[in-house]
Structure formats: structure tokens, C-alpha cells
Amino acid sequence: MQSTRSVLKGLWYLEATICALAFAAAVIALMADVVGREVFGHGVFGAQRVAVWATAVAGLVGFALVTAESGHLRPRFADGWLPRAAEPVIERVADLVSATICVFLGSHAIDFVRSSYELGDRGVGITILVWPLQIILPWMFLSSAFRYLCFAAWPDLRPAPKAEH
């Protein structure tokens, strides 16, 4: 279990770094565009599109980070319907169901990216290939599925949910 904890921690740091770099790229692109408009009278070509793509990457990687922190919203109206003694089993089943959903979505995301690759889909405005950016889709789902499977196998690895306000 300790090695799994280390892998999960390393995965969290990798994804947090990607997320921070993507946000930094968005900020830099937007700042360059604003400075270009204010100082030179015209914005930086493609800066807004780069900012949108970078923000999308950060948001999608954020899905996996929120999974790592048990931060997803969940309905609580049914809490208390079953005995508290059943909670550990229910949590494991919920983790397995969540992992199954993420694997399902991840496999469809792989098909989506493969299709984009095969068709040579390009972005609008800046005609770069989009599949390298789309790779984040299967990553976020499969990374989250891995976490849910780890939480199901070793419940002590699951972080406590954050307090709601």
C-alpha cells in the first residue's frame, strides 16, 4: 500500500504541475495580448486561442486533481438511509462504480482522440493539430479510474472529503 501511496502522490504532483503550467500559459498569453493592444495597438495573434486551450487543459486536469482530493460534489440527501456500519462497503462500491464510469468514458475518449488524429483535425484560428491537446481527455478519466480503484482496494488511501460550507 505504501508504494501505491507514493505513486498516487507522484501522480498528484505531475498533474498539479501540468495544471499550474497550463494556467501560467493562459495568463502569459492574455497578458501579452493586452500589452500588445495597449502598447503596440494590436494584440498578439493567437494569444486568446492559446489562453482558451491552456485553460481547458488546466480545467480537465483539475478533474483528476479533484478526484485525488475527494472534492467532487455529491448528493447527500440519502445519507443516513442505510446503517453507518454499511458505509465502508458502500464507499468501496461507489469507488468501483466511479472507476467503471471513468474507464468507460476514458475508452470513448481514446476513440475520440484516435479519430481526431486519423482525420487530422486542426484548430480554428490557429491551425494546429488538436489531438495532442485532446490527449488530456483519456488521461483525466483513466487517471481518475486508477485512483478510484486504489481507493476501493485500500480505503485508507482515500482522503477525507472536504467540509462543505
Number of C-alpha atoms within 10 A of each C-alpha: 11 8 8 13 15 11 12 18 13 12 17 18 13 12 20 17 14 17 22 16 15 22 21 16 20 24 18 15 22 21 17 17 20 18 15 15 13 11 10 10 9 12 18 16 14 14 21 19 17 19 22 17 20 24 19 19 23 24 15 18 25 18 18 24 22 14 19 22 14 15 16 12 10 6 6 7 7 7 10 9 7 10 8 10 8 9 13 12 12 13 15 19 13 15 22 19 16 17 24 16 16 21 19 15 18 21 16 15 21 18 13 17 22 15 13 17 16 10 11 12 15 14 12 10 9 12 9 13 16 17 21 11 14 21 16 19 23 22 17 24 26 24 25 25 26 17 23 27 18 22 21 22 15 14 16 12 18 20 13 10 11 11 6 6 3
